[in-house]
Amino acid sequence: MDGTSFRPPALTIKLGESVVWQNKDPFPHTATAQGVFDSGRIAPGASWTFTPKARGETQYVCTLHPTMKATIKVE
């Protein structure tokens, strides 16, 4: 999370790998995919890790900044 965007905006990982969101902005963000994961507020300078349990593609958003959107594909 940097410049009010998720970087990269699309990410492909293998099942069993983890994704780490690091907030590099001076204000909080979330990484939220309804029914799949919700980081809660990630404070400036903090991070949050998620390890998917199933294959598939998931779109997620920052609930505090709804223009921040991205996708994770798990193979």
PQR file with spaces between the fields and no chain letter, atoms N, CA, C, O and H, PARSE charges and radii, in Angstrom:
ATOM       1  N    MET     1       0.854   -1.156    0.000 -0.4000 1.5000
ATOM       2  CA   MET     1       0.000    0.000    0.000 -0.0000 2.0000
ATOM       3  C    MET     1       0.901    1.220    0.000  0.5500 1.7000
ATOM       4  O    MET     1       1.663    1.466    0.935 -0.5500 1.4000
ATOM       5  N    ASP     2       0.784    1.970   -1.079 -0.4000 1.5000
ATOM       6  CA   ASP     2       1.637    3.140   -1.216 -0.0000 2.0000
ATOM       7  C    ASP     2       0.970    4.085   -2.200  0.5500 1.7000
ATOM       8  O    ASP     2       0.575    3.668   -3.289 -0.5500 1.4000
ATOM       9  H    ASP     2       0.165    1.770   -1.838  0.4000 1.0000
ATOM      10  N    GLY     3       0.840    5.338   -1.836 -0.4000 1.5000
ATOM      11  CA   GLY     3       0.213    6.293   -2.741 -0.0000 2.0000
ATOM      12  C    GLY     3      -1.252    5.987   -2.962  0.5500 1.7000
ATOM      13  O    GLY     3      -1.760    6.163   -4.069 -0.5500 1.4000
ATOM      14  H    GLY     3       1.161    5.677   -0.951  0.4000 1.0000
ATOM      15  N    THR     4      -1.938    5.535   -1.933 -0.4000 1.5000
ATOM      16  CA   THR     4      -3.342    5.097   -1.975 -0.0000 2.0000
ATOM      17  C    THR     4      -3.623    4.120   -3.113  0.5500 1.7000
ATOM      18  O    THR     4      -4.611    4.247   -3.836 -0.5500 1.4000
ATOM      19  H    THR     4      -1.525    5.392   -1.034  0.4000 1.0000
ATOM      20  N    SER     5      -2.733    3.147   -3.251 -0.4000 1.5000
ATOM      21  CA   SER     5      -2.969    2.051   -4.197 -0.0000 2.0000
ATOM      22  C    SER     5      -2.308    0.783   -3.670  0.5500 1.7000
ATOM      23  O    SER     5      -1.358    0.830   -2.888 -0.5500 1.4000
ATOM      24  H    SER     5      -1.930    3.044   -2.664  0.4000 1.0000
ATOM      25  N    PHE     6      -2.840   -0.353   -4.123 -0.4000 1.5000
ATOM      26  CA   PHE     6      -2.224   -1.643   -3.835 -0.0000 2.0000
ATOM      27  C    PHE     6      -1.196   -1.905   -4.928  0.5500 1.7000
ATOM      28  O    PHE     6      -1.479   -1.741   -6.114 -0.5500 1.4000
ATOM      29  H    PHE     6      -3.612   -0.390   -4.758  0.4000 1.0000
ATOM      30  N    ARG     7      -0.005   -2.312   -4.516 -0.4000 1.5000
ATOM      31  CA   ARG     7       1.038   -2.611   -5.490 -0.0000 2.0000
ATOM      32  C    ARG     7       1.614   -3.983   -5.195  0.5500 1.7000
ATOM      33  O    ARG     7       2.108   -4.212   -4.091 -0.5500 1.4000
ATOM      34  H    ARG     7       0.225   -2.445   -3.552  0.4000 1.0000
ATOM      35  N    PRO     8       1.564   -4.891   -6.140 -0.5600 1.5000
ATOM      36  CA   PRO     8       0.990   -4.758   -7.476  0.2800 2.0000
ATOM      37  C    PRO     8      -0.536   -4.837   -7.419  0.5500 1.7000
ATOM      38  O    PRO     8      -1.095   -5.363   -6.457 -0.5500 1.4000
ATOM      39  N    PRO     9      -1.207   -4.318   -8.447 -0.5600 1.5000
ATOM      40  CA   PRO     9      -2.673   -4.366   -8.476  0.2800 2.0000
ATOM      41  C    PRO     9      -3.222   -5.764   -8.756  0.5500 1.7000
ATOM      42  O    PRO     9      -4.390   -6.039   -8.480 -0.5500 1.4000
ATOM      43  N    ALA    10      -2.401   -6.632   -9.294 -0.4000 1.5000
ATOM      44  CA   ALA    10      -2.782   -8.028   -9.536 -0.0000 2.0000
ATOM      45  C    ALA    10      -1.595   -8.902   -9.148  0.5500 1.7000
ATOM      46  O    ALA    10      -0.456   -8.621   -9.523 -0.5500 1.4000
ATOM      47  H    ALA    10      -1.453   -6.409   -9.519  0.4000 1.0000
ATOM      48  N    LEU    11      -1.868   -9.954   -8.403 -0.4000 1.5000
ATOM      49  CA   LEU    11      -0.818  -10.820   -7.896 -0.0000 2.0000
ATOM      50  C    LEU    11      -1.243  -12.267   -8.068  0.5500 1.7000
ATOM      51  O    LEU    11      -2.384  -12.618   -7.768 -0.5500 1.4000
ATOM      52  H    LEU    11      -2.793  -10.182   -8.099  0.4000 1.0000
ATOM      53  N    THR    12      -0.330  -13.117   -8.553 -0.4000 1.5000
ATOM      54  CA   THR    12      -0.571  -14.556   -8.665 -0.0000 2.0000
ATOM      55  C    THR    12       0.405  -15.272   -7.749  0.5500 1.7000
ATOM      56  O    THR    12       1.615  -15.054   -7.812 -0.5500 1.4000
ATOM      57  H    THR    12       0.597  -12.831   -8.797  0.4000 1.0000
ATOM      58  N    ILE    13      -0.148  -16.141   -6.886 -0.4000 1.5000
ATOM      59  CA   ILE    13       0.681  -16.915   -5.976 -0.0000 2.0000
ATOM      60  C    ILE    13       0.279  -18.381   -6.051  0.5500 1.7000
ATOM      61  O    ILE    13      -0.748  -18.725   -6.638 -0.5500 1.4000
ATOM      62  H    ILE    13      -1.131  -16.318   -6.835  0.4000 1.0000
ATOM      63  N    LYS    14       1.092  -19.234   -5.456 -0.4000 1.5000
ATOM      64  CA   LYS    14       0.784  -20.659   -5.368 -0.0000 2.0000
ATOM      65  C    LYS    14       0.080  -20.928   -4.032  0.5500 1.7000
ATOM      66  O    LYS    14       0.327  -20.243   -3.039 -0.5500 1.4000
ATOM      67  H    LYS    14       1.925  -18.955   -4.979  0.4000 1.0000
ATOM      68  N    LEU    15      -0.789  -21.925   -4.026 -0.4000 1.5000
ATOM      69  CA   LEU    15      -1.472  -22.334   -2.806 -0.0000 2.0000
ATOM      70  C    LEU    15      -0.422  -22.645   -1.740  0.5500 1.7000
ATOM      71  O    LEU    15       0.546  -23.356   -2.010 -0.5500 1.4000
ATOM      72  H    LEU    15      -0.989  -22.481   -4.832  0.4000 1.0000
ATOM      73  N    GLY    16      -0.608  -22.121   -0.545 -0.4000 1.5000
ATOM      74  CA   GLY    16       0.347  -22.320    0.548 -0.0000 2.0000
ATOM      75  C    GLY    16       1.268  -21.131    0.761  0.5500 1.7000
ATOM      76  O    GLY    16       1.857  -20.994    1.833 -0.5500 1.4000
ATOM      77  H    GLY    16      -1.394  -21.544   -0.325  0.4000 1.0000
ATOM      78  N    GLU    17       1.403  -20.261   -0.247 -0.4000 1.5000
ATOM      79  CA   GLU    17       2.207  -19.051   -0.094 -0.0000 2.0000
ATOM      80  C    GLU    17       1.392  -17.991    0.647  0.5500 1.7000
ATOM      81  O    GLU    17       0.162  -18.034    0.659 -0.5500 1.4000
ATOM      82  H    GLU    17       0.924  -20.372   -1.118  0.4000 1.0000
ATOM      83  N    SER    18       2.079  -17.062    1.251 -0.4000 1.5000
ATOM      84  CA   SER    18       1.429  -15.976    1.984 -0.0000 2.0000
ATOM      85  C    SER    18       1.583  -14.660    1.236  0.5500 1.7000
ATOM      86  O    SER    18       2.507  -14.477    0.443 -0.5500 1.4000
ATOM      87  H    SER    18       3.078  -17.027    1.241  0.4000 1.0000
ATOM      88  N    VAL    19       0.663  -13.757    1.506 -0.4000 1.5000
ATOM      89  CA   VAL    19       0.708  -12.402    0.963 -0.0000 2.0000
ATOM      90  C    VAL    19       0.850  -11.452    2.152  0.5500 1.7000
ATOM      91  O    VAL    19       0.142  -11.587    3.150 -0.5500 1.4000
ATOM      92  H    VAL    19      -0.087  -13.905    2.150  0.4000 1.0000
ATOM      93  N    VAL    20       1.763  -10.497    2.038 -0.4000 1.5000
ATOM      94  CA   VAL    20       1.970   -9.513    3.093 -0.0000 2.0000
ATOM      95  C    VAL    20       1.631   -8.134    2.543  0.5500 1.7000
ATOM      96  O    VAL    20       2.169   -7.716    1.518 -0.5500 1.4000
ATOM      97  H    VAL    20       2.338  -10.388    1.227  0.4000 1.0000
ATOM      98  N    TRP    21       0.743   -7.437    3.225 -0.4000 1.5000
ATOM      99  CA   TRP    21       0.427   -6.053    2.888 -0.0000 2.0000
ATOM     100  C    TRP    21       1.213   -5.170    3.840  0.5500 1.7000
ATOM     101  O    TRP    21       1.108   -5.325    5.057 -0.5500 1.4000
ATOM     102  H    TRP    21       0.306   -7.777    4.058  0.4000 1.0000
ATOM     103  N    GLN    22       1.994   -4.250    3.305 -0.4000 1.5000
ATOM     104  CA   GLN    22       2.748   -3.291    4.107 -0.0000 2.0000
ATOM     105  C    GLN    22       2.188   -1.901    3.818  0.5500 1.7000
ATOM     106  O    GLN    22       2.117   -1.483    2.662 -0.5500 1.4000
ATOM     107  H    GLN    22       2.079   -4.124    2.317  0.4000 1.0000
ATOM     108  N    ASN    23       1.797   -1.201    4.851 -0.4000 1.5000
ATOM     109  CA   ASN    23       1.234    0.123    4.679 -0.0000 2.0000
ATOM     110  C    ASN    23       2.343    1.168    4.713  0.5500 1.7000
ATOM     111  O    ASN    23       2.910    1.451    5.768 -0.5500 1.4000
ATOM     112  H    ASN    23       1.855   -1.540    5.790  0.4000 1.0000
ATOM     113  N    LYS    24       2.644    1.734    3.559 -0.4000 1.5000
ATOM     114  CA   LYS    24       3.686    2.751    3.446 -0.0000 2.0000
ATOM     115  C    LYS    24       3.104    4.163    3.398  0.5500 1.7000
ATOM     116  O    LYS    24       3.841    5.135    3.232 -0.5500 1.4000
ATOM     117  H    LYS    24       2.183    1.505    2.701  0.4000 1.0000
ATOM     118  N    ASP    25       1.784    4.276    3.542 -0.4000 1.5000
ATOM     119  CA   ASP    25       1.138    5.587    3.559 -0.0000 2.0000
ATOM     120  C    ASP    25       1.083    6.122    4.993  0.5500 1.7000
ATOM     121  O    ASP    25       1.251    5.354    5.940 -0.5500 1.4000
ATOM     122  H    ASP    25       1.185    3.486    3.677  0.4000 1.0000
ATOM     123  N    PRO    26       0.849    7.430    5.165 -0.5600 1.5000
ATOM     124  CA   PRO    26       0.803    8.011    6.511  0.2800 2.0000
ATOM     125  C    PRO    26      -0.575    7.910    7.179  0.5500 1.7000
ATOM     126  O    PRO    26      -0.842    8.618    8.149 -0.5500 1.4000
ATOM     127  N    PHE    27      -1.445    7.040    6.670 -0.4000 1.5000
ATOM     128  CA   PHE    27      -2.786    6.856    7.220 -0.0000 2.0000
ATOM     129  C    PHE    27      -3.167    5.389    7.074  0.5500 1.7000
ATOM     130  O    PHE    27      -2.550    4.681    6.278 -0.5500 1.4000
ATOM     131  H    PHE    27      -1.228    6.464    5.882  0.4000 1.0000
ATOM     132  N    PRO    28      -4.173    4.902    7.823 -0.5600 1.5000
ATOM     133  CA   PRO    28      -4.519    3.477    7.794  0.2800 2.0000
ATOM     134  C    PRO    28      -5.195    3.041    6.499  0.5500 1.7000
ATOM     135  O    PRO    28      -5.760    3.845    5.757 -0.5500 1.4000
ATOM     136  N    HIS    29      -5.112    1.733    6.261 -0.4000 1.5000
ATOM     137  CA   HIS    29      -5.786    1.077    5.137 -0.0000 2.0000
ATOM     138  C    HIS    29      -6.333   -0.259    5.622  0.5500 1.7000
ATOM     139  O    HIS    29      -6.013   -0.715    6.720 -0.5500 1.4000
ATOM     140  H    HIS    29      -4.653    1.080    6.864  0.4000 1.0000
ATOM     141  N    THR    30      -7.168   -0.884    4.783 -0.4000 1.5000
ATOM     142  CA   THR    30      -7.566   -2.277    5.000 -0.0000 2.0000
ATOM     143  C    THR    30      -7.315   -3.041    3.708  0.5500 1.7000
ATOM     144  O    THR    30      -7.174   -2.451    2.637 -0.5500 1.4000
ATOM     145  H    THR    30      -7.429   -0.514    3.891  0.4000 1.0000
ATOM     146  N    ALA    31      -7.263   -4.353    3.825 -0.4000 1.5000
ATOM     147  CA   ALA    31      -7.283   -5.256    2.670 -0.0000 2.0000
ATOM     148  C    ALA    31      -8.471   -6.174    2.944  0.5500 1.7000
ATOM     149  O    ALA    31      -8.404   -7.039    3.817 -0.5500 1.4000
ATOM     150  H    ALA    31      -7.378   -4.833    4.695  0.4000 1.0000
ATOM     151  N    THR    32      -9.559   -5.981    2.196 -0.4000 1.5000
ATOM     152  CA   THR    32     -10.809   -6.653    2.520 -0.0000 2.0000
ATOM     153  C    THR    32     -11.442   -7.286    1.291  0.5500 1.7000
ATOM     154  O    THR    32     -11.710   -6.610    0.298 -0.5500 1.4000
ATOM     155  H    THR    32      -9.613   -5.278    1.487  0.4000 1.0000
ATOM     156  N    ALA    33     -11.678   -8.588    1.371 -0.4000 1.5000
ATOM     157  CA   ALA    33     -12.435   -9.329    0.354 -0.0000 2.0000
ATOM     158  C    ALA    33     -13.602   -9.957    1.106  0.5500 1.7000
ATOM     159  O    ALA    33     -13.427  -10.937    1.830 -0.5500 1.4000
ATOM     160  H    ALA    33     -11.461   -9.137    2.178  0.4000 1.0000
ATOM     161  N    GLN    34     -14.769   -9.400    0.937 -0.4000 1.5000
ATOM     162  CA   GLN    34     -15.942   -9.815    1.711 -0.0000 2.0000
ATOM     163  C    GLN    34     -16.117  -11.324    1.700  0.5500 1.7000
ATOM     164  O    GLN    34     -16.195  -11.946    0.641 -0.5500 1.4000
ATOM     165  H    GLN    34     -14.912   -8.604    0.349  0.4000 1.0000
ATOM     166  N    GLY    35     -16.178  -11.906    2.899 -0.4000 1.5000
ATOM     167  CA   GLY    35     -16.363  -13.344    3.044 -0.0000 2.0000
ATOM     168  C    GLY    35     -15.109  -14.167    2.863  0.5500 1.7000
ATOM     169  O    GLY    35     -15.143  -15.385    3.041 -0.5500 1.4000
ATOM     170  H    GLY    35     -16.115  -11.401    3.759  0.4000 1.0000
ATOM     171  N    VAL    36     -13.984  -13.524    2.509 -0.4000 1.5000
ATOM     172  CA   VAL    36     -12.734  -14.265    2.283 -0.0000 2.0000
ATOM     173  C    VAL    36     -11.666  -13.848    3.296  0.5500 1.7000
ATOM     174  O    VAL    36     -11.102  -14.701    3.981 -0.5500 1.4000
ATOM     175  H    VAL    36     -13.956  -12.535    2.365  0.4000 1.0000
ATOM     176  N    PHE    37     -11.385  -12.554    3.399 -0.4000 1.5000
ATOM     177  CA   PHE    37     -10.437  -12.056    4.387 -0.0000 2.0000
ATOM     178  C    PHE    37     -10.718  -10.593    4.685  0.5500 1.7000
ATOM     179  O    PHE    37     -11.311   -9.872    3.882 -0.5500 1.4000
ATOM     180  H    PHE    37     -11.844  -11.861    2.843  0.4000 1.0000
ATOM     181  N    ASP    38     -10.272  -10.175    5.871 -0.4000 1.5000
ATOM     182  CA   ASP    38     -10.391   -8.777    6.282 -0.0000 2.0000
ATOM     183  C    ASP    38      -9.258   -8.474    7.248  0.5500 1.7000
ATOM     184  O    ASP    38      -9.200   -9.024    8.348 -0.5500 1.4000
ATOM     185  H    ASP    38      -9.791  -10.760    6.524  0.4000 1.0000
ATOM     186  N    SER    39      -8.374   -7.609    6.837 -0.4000 1.5000
ATOM     187  CA   SER    39      -7.211   -7.266    7.645 -0.0000 2.0000
ATOM     188  C    SER    39      -7.552   -6.413    8.857  0.5500 1.7000
ATOM     189  O    SER    39      -6.768   -6.343    9.804 -0.5500 1.4000
ATOM     190  H    SER    39      -8.421   -7.161    5.944  0.4000 1.0000
ATOM     191  N    GLY    40      -8.714   -5.763    8.839 -0.4000 1.5000
ATOM     192  CA   GLY    40      -8.949   -4.710    9.814 -0.0000 2.0000
ATOM     193  C    GLY    40      -8.057   -3.539    9.433  0.5500 1.7000
ATOM     194  O    GLY    40      -7.413   -3.568    8.384 -0.5500 1.4000
ATOM     195  H    GLY    40      -9.350   -5.820    8.069  0.4000 1.0000
ATOM     196  N    ARG    41      -8.013   -2.522   10.262 -0.4000 1.5000
ATOM     197  CA   ARG    41      -7.177   -1.357    9.944 -0.0000 2.0000
ATOM     198  C    ARG    41      -5.703   -1.705   10.076  0.5500 1.7000
ATOM     199  O    ARG    41      -5.266   -2.210   11.110 -0.5500 1.4000
ATOM     200  H    ARG    41      -8.536   -2.499   11.113  0.4000 1.0000
ATOM     201  N    ILE    42      -4.948   -1.436    9.034 -0.4000 1.5000
ATOM     202  CA   ILE    42      -3.492   -1.606    9.056 -0.0000 2.0000
ATOM     203  C    ILE    42      -2.904   -0.215    9.240  0.5500 1.7000
ATOM     204  O    ILE    42      -3.018    0.635    8.357 -0.5500 1.4000
ATOM     205  H    ILE    42      -5.303   -1.025    8.194  0.4000 1.0000
ATOM     206  N    ALA    43      -2.285    0.014   10.372 -0.4000 1.5000
ATOM     207  CA   ALA    43      -1.745    1.330   10.710 -0.0000 2.0000
ATOM     208  C    ALA    43      -0.564    1.694    9.807  0.5500 1.7000
ATOM     209  O    ALA    43       0.069    0.812    9.226 -0.5500 1.4000
ATOM     210  H    ALA    43      -2.192   -0.677   11.089  0.4000 1.0000
ATOM     211  N    PRO    44      -0.272    2.981    9.691 -0.5600 1.5000
ATOM     212  CA   PRO    44       0.908    3.405    8.941  0.2800 2.0000
ATOM     213  C    PRO    44       2.165    2.704    9.480  0.5500 1.7000
ATOM     214  O    PRO    44       2.398    2.665   10.688 -0.5500 1.4000
ATOM     215  N    GLY    45       2.957    2.162    8.571 -0.4000 1.5000
ATOM     216  CA   GLY    45       4.175    1.466    8.957 -0.0000 2.0000
ATOM     217  C    GLY    45       3.975    0.028    9.385  0.5500 1.7000
ATOM     218  O    GLY    45       4.951   -0.688    9.607 -0.5500 1.4000
ATOM     219  H    GLY    45       2.767    2.194    7.590  0.4000 1.0000
ATOM     220  N    ALA    46       2.735   -0.412    9.506 -0.4000 1.5000
ATOM     221  CA   ALA    46       2.445   -1.784    9.942 -0.0000 2.0000
ATOM     222  C    ALA    46       2.185   -2.684    8.734  0.5500 1.7000
ATOM     223  O    ALA    46       2.108   -2.213    7.599 -0.5500 1.4000
ATOM     224  H    ALA    46       1.942    0.170    9.326  0.4000 1.0000
ATOM     225  N    SER    47       2.053   -3.985    8.998 -0.4000 1.5000
ATOM     226  CA   SER    47       1.774   -4.947    7.928 -0.0000 2.0000
ATOM     227  C    SER    47       0.771   -5.982    8.417  0.5500 1.7000
ATOM     228  O    SER    47       0.492   -6.088    9.611 -0.5500 1.4000
ATOM     229  H    SER    47       2.116   -4.368    9.920  0.4000 1.0000
ATOM     230  N    TRP    48       0.228   -6.754    7.451 -0.4000 1.5000
ATOM     231  CA   TRP    48      -0.721   -7.823    7.741 -0.0000 2.0000
ATOM     232  C    TRP    48      -0.476   -8.941    6.742  0.5500 1.7000
ATOM     233  O    TRP    48      -0.244   -8.680    5.562 -0.5500 1.4000
ATOM     234  H    TRP    48       0.455   -6.667    6.481  0.4000 1.0000
ATOM     235  N    THR    49      -0.524  -10.189    7.207 -0.4000 1.5000
ATOM     236  CA   THR    49      -0.238  -11.354    6.368 -0.0000 2.0000
ATOM     237  C    THR    49      -1.466  -12.244    6.259  0.5500 1.7000
ATOM     238  O    THR    49      -2.187  -12.455    7.234 -0.5500 1.4000
ATOM     239  H    THR    49      -0.712  -10.402    8.166  0.4000 1.0000
ATOM     240  N    PHE    50      -1.696  -12.769    5.043 -0.4000 1.5000
ATOM     241  CA   PHE    50      -2.804  -13.682    4.784 -0.0000 2.0000
ATOM     242  C    PHE    50      -2.275  -14.862    3.983  0.5500 1.7000
ATOM     243  O    PHE    50      -1.525  -14.680    3.025 -0.5500 1.4000
ATOM     244  H    PHE    50      -1.110  -12.598    4.251  0.4000 1.0000
ATOM     245  N    THR    51      -2.669  -16.080    4.379 -0.4000 1.5000
ATOM     246  CA   THR    51      -2.310  -17.289    3.646 -0.0000 2.0000
ATOM     247  C    THR    51      -3.603  -17.936    3.158  0.5500 1.7000
ATOM     248  O    THR    51      -4.347  -18.495    3.964 -0.5500 1.4000
ATOM     249  H    THR    51      -3.278  -16.227    5.158  0.4000 1.0000
ATOM     250  N    PRO    52      -3.889  -17.872    1.852 -0.5600 1.5000
ATOM     251  CA   PRO    52      -5.119  -18.458    1.315  0.2800 2.0000
ATOM     252  C    PRO    52      -5.164  -19.969    1.538  0.5500 1.7000
ATOM     253  O    PRO    52      -4.134  -20.643    1.527 -0.5500 1.4000
ATOM     254  N    LYS    53      -6.355  -20.476    1.736 -0.4000 1.5000
ATOM     255  CA   LYS    53      -6.572  -21.917    1.963 -0.0000 2.0000
ATOM     256  C    LYS    53      -7.151  -22.625    0.740  0.5500 1.7000
ATOM     257  O    LYS    53      -7.322  -23.844    0.751 -0.5500 1.4000
ATOM     258  H    LYS    53      -7.192  -19.929    1.745  0.4000 1.0000
ATOM     259  N    ALA    54      -7.457  -21.857   -0.325 -0.4000 1.5000
ATOM     260  CA   ALA    54      -8.069  -22.454   -1.513 -0.0000 2.0000
ATOM     261  C    ALA    54      -7.603  -21.713   -2.765  0.5500 1.7000
ATOM     262  O    ALA    54      -7.197  -20.552   -2.712 -0.5500 1.4000
ATOM     263  H    ALA    54      -7.319  -20.867   -0.334  0.4000 1.0000
ATOM     264  N    ARG    55      -7.674  -22.419   -3.884 -0.4000 1.5000
ATOM     265  CA   ARG    55      -7.343  -21.811   -5.172 -0.0000 2.0000
ATOM     266  C    ARG    55      -8.498  -20.927   -5.641  0.5500 1.7000
ATOM     267  O    ARG    55      -9.644  -21.091   -5.222 -0.5500 1.4000
ATOM     268  H    ARG    55      -8.004  -23.362   -3.927  0.4000 1.0000
ATOM     269  N    GLY    56      -8.163  -19.996   -6.516 -0.4000 1.5000
ATOM     270  CA   GLY    56      -9.199  -19.134   -7.079 -0.0000 2.0000
ATOM     271  C    GLY    56      -8.706  -17.708   -7.194  0.5500 1.7000
ATOM     272  O    GLY    56      -7.562  -17.398   -6.861 -0.5500 1.4000
ATOM     273  H    GLY    56      -7.232  -19.863   -6.856  0.4000 1.0000
ATOM     274  N    GLU    57      -9.579  -16.854   -7.666 -0.4000 1.5000
ATOM     275  CA   GLU    57      -9.252  -15.449   -7.844 -0.0000 2.0000
ATOM     276  C    GLU    57     -10.160  -14.612   -6.946  0.5500 1.7000
ATOM     277  O    GLU    57     -11.371  -14.829   -6.903 -0.5500 1.4000
ATOM     278  H    GLU    57     -10.508  -17.105   -7.937  0.4000 1.0000
ATOM     279  N    THR    58      -9.582  -13.674   -6.243 -0.4000 1.5000
ATOM     280  CA   THR    58     -10.318  -12.848   -5.299 -0.0000 2.0000
ATOM     281  C    THR    58     -10.002  -11.385   -5.528  0.5500 1.7000
ATOM     282  O    THR    58      -8.837  -10.994   -5.596 -0.5500 1.4000
ATOM     283  H    THR    58      -8.598  -13.498   -6.277  0.4000 1.0000
ATOM     284  N    GLN    59     -11.036  -10.584   -5.645 -0.4000 1.5000
ATOM     285  CA   GLN    59     -10.863   -9.141   -5.720 -0.0000 2.0000
ATOM     286  C    GLN    59     -11.009   -8.585   -4.319  0.5500 1.7000
ATOM     287  O    GLN    59     -11.844   -9.045   -3.539 -0.5500 1.4000
ATOM     288  H    GLN    59     -11.983  -10.902   -5.590  0.4000 1.0000
ATOM     289  N    TYR    60     -10.190   -7.590   -4.005 -0.4000 1.5000
ATOM     290  CA   TYR    60     -10.279   -6.989   -2.680 -0.0000 2.0000
ATOM     291  C    TYR    60     -10.165   -5.474   -2.776  0.5500 1.7000
ATOM     292  O    TYR    60      -9.798   -4.927   -3.816 -0.5500 1.4000
ATOM     293  H    TYR    60      -9.512   -7.216   -4.638  0.4000 1.0000
ATOM     294  N    VAL    61     -10.487   -4.805   -1.668 -0.4000 1.5000
ATOM     295  CA   VAL    61     -10.581   -3.351   -1.643 -0.0000 2.0000
ATOM     296  C    VAL    61     -10.124   -2.849   -0.277  0.5500 1.7000
ATOM     297  O    VAL    61     -10.103   -3.603    0.696 -0.5500 1.4000
ATOM     298  H    VAL    61     -10.785   -5.249   -0.823  0.4000 1.0000
ATOM     299  N    CYS    62      -9.763   -1.588   -0.215 -0.4000 1.5000
ATOM     300  CA   CYS    62      -9.565   -0.903    1.063 -0.0000 2.0000
ATOM     301  C    CYS    62     -10.909   -0.285    1.419  0.5500 1.7000
ATOM     302  O    CYS    62     -11.408    0.576    0.693 -0.5500 1.4000
ATOM     303  H    CYS    62      -9.781   -0.976   -1.005  0.4000 1.0000
ATOM     304  N    THR    63     -11.499   -0.714    2.527 -0.4000 1.5000
ATOM     305  CA   THR    63     -12.823   -0.198    2.886 -0.0000 2.0000
ATOM     306  C    THR    63     -12.778    1.276    3.280  0.5500 1.7000
ATOM     307  O    THR    63     -13.808    1.950    3.268 -0.5500 1.4000
ATOM     308  H    THR    63     -11.094   -1.413    3.117  0.4000 1.0000
ATOM     309  N    LEU    64     -11.611    1.776    3.625 -0.4000 1.5000
ATOM     310  CA   LEU    64     -11.456    3.191    3.982 -0.0000 2.0000
ATOM     311  C    LEU    64     -11.250    4.072    2.749  0.5500 1.7000
ATOM     312  O    LEU    64     -11.519    5.273    2.785 -0.5500 1.4000
ATOM     313  H    LEU    64     -10.774    1.228    3.635  0.4000 1.0000
ATOM     314  N    HIS    65     -10.771    3.467    1.659 -0.4000 1.5000
ATOM     315  CA   HIS    65     -10.506    4.180    0.401 -0.0000 2.0000
ATOM     316  C    HIS    65     -10.990    3.285   -0.748  0.5500 1.7000
ATOM     317  O    HIS    65     -10.177    2.591   -1.359 -0.5500 1.4000
ATOM     318  H    HIS    65     -10.553    2.492    1.630  0.4000 1.0000
ATOM     319  N    PRO    66     -12.286    3.284   -1.052 -0.5600 1.5000
ATOM     320  CA   PRO    66     -12.887    2.321   -1.984  0.2800 2.0000
ATOM     321  C    PRO    66     -12.343    2.357   -3.418  0.5500 1.7000
ATOM     322  O    PRO    66     -12.631    1.456   -4.205 -0.5500 1.4000
ATOM     323  N    THR    67     -11.571    3.375   -3.762 -0.4000 1.5000
ATOM     324  CA   THR    67     -10.958    3.379   -5.098 -0.0000 2.0000
ATOM     325  C    THR    67      -9.720    2.489   -5.137  0.5500 1.7000
ATOM     326  O    THR    67      -9.201    2.199   -6.215 -0.5500 1.4000
ATOM     327  H    THR    67     -11.337    4.108   -3.122  0.4000 1.0000
ATOM     328  N    MET    68      -9.243    2.056   -3.977 -0.4000 1.5000
ATOM     329  CA   MET    68      -8.113    1.135   -3.913 -0.0000 2.0000
ATOM     330  C    MET    68      -8.636   -0.282   -4.107  0.5500 1.7000
ATOM     331  O    MET    68      -9.301   -0.833   -3.229 -0.5500 1.4000
ATOM     332  H    MET    68      -9.664    2.292   -3.101  0.4000 1.0000
ATOM     333  N    LYS    69      -8.335   -0.864   -5.255 -0.4000 1.5000
ATOM     334  CA   LYS    69      -8.801   -2.216   -5.574 -0.0000 2.0000
ATOM     335  C    LYS    69      -7.653   -3.031   -6.158  0.5500 1.7000
ATOM     336  O    LYS    69      -6.747   -2.486   -6.787 -0.5500 1.4000
ATOM     337  H    LYS    69      -7.796   -0.417   -5.969  0.4000 1.0000
ATOM     338  N    ALA    70      -7.703   -4.343   -5.941 -0.4000 1.5000
ATOM     339  CA   ALA    70      -6.690   -5.238   -6.484 -0.0000 2.0000
ATOM     340  C    ALA    70      -7.233   -6.659   -6.526  0.5500 1.7000
ATOM     341  O    ALA    70      -8.346   -6.927   -6.073 -0.5500 1.4000
ATOM     342  H    ALA    70      -8.439   -4.786   -5.430  0.4000 1.0000
ATOM     343  N    THR    71      -6.428   -7.568   -7.080 -0.4000 1.5000
ATOM     344  CA   THR    71      -6.831   -8.966   -7.265 -0.0000 2.0000
ATOM     345  C    THR    71      -5.686   -9.898   -6.865  0.5500 1.7000
ATOM     346  O    THR    71      -4.518   -9.630   -7.149 -0.5500 1.4000
ATOM     347  H    THR    71      -5.524   -7.351   -7.448  0.4000 1.0000
ATOM     348  N    ILE    72      -6.045  -10.994   -6.201 -0.4000 1.5000
ATOM     349  CA   ILE    72      -5.106  -12.076   -5.919 -0.0000 2.0000
ATOM     350  C    ILE    72      -5.617  -13.322   -6.617  0.5500 1.7000
ATOM     351  O    ILE    72      -6.789  -13.677   -6.493 -0.5500 1.4000
ATOM     352  H    ILE    72      -6.993  -11.212   -5.970  0.4000 1.0000
ATOM     353  N    LYS    73      -4.725  -13.994   -7.358 -0.4000 1.5000
ATOM     354  CA   LYS    73      -5.055  -15.277   -7.973 -0.0000 2.0000
ATOM     355  C    LYS    73      -4.196  -16.334   -7.302  0.5500 1.7000
ATOM     356  O    LYS    73      -2.973  -16.209   -7.240 -0.5500 1.4000
ATOM     357  H    LYS    73      -3.773  -13.706   -7.459  0.4000 1.0000
ATOM     358  N    VAL    74      -4.843  -17.373   -6.801 -0.4000 1.5000
ATOM     359  CA   VAL    74      -4.137  -18.476   -6.127 -0.0000 2.0000
ATOM     360  C    VAL    74      -4.224  -19.690   -7.031  0.5500 1.7000
ATOM     361  O    VAL    74      -5.313  -20.148   -7.378 -0.5500 1.4000
ATOM     362  H    VAL    74      -5.836  -17.474   -6.851  0.4000 1.0000
ATOM     363  N    GLU    75      -3.058  -20.207   -7.409 -0.4000 1.5000
ATOM     364  CA   GLU    75      -2.996  -21.381   -8.311 -0.0000 2.0000
ATOM     365  C    GLU    75      -2.666  -22.635   -7.536  0.5500 1.7000
ATOM     366  O    GLU    75      -2.572  -23.714   -8.120 -0.5500 1.4000
ATOM     367  H    GLU    75      -2.173  -19.835   -7.127  0.4000 1.0000
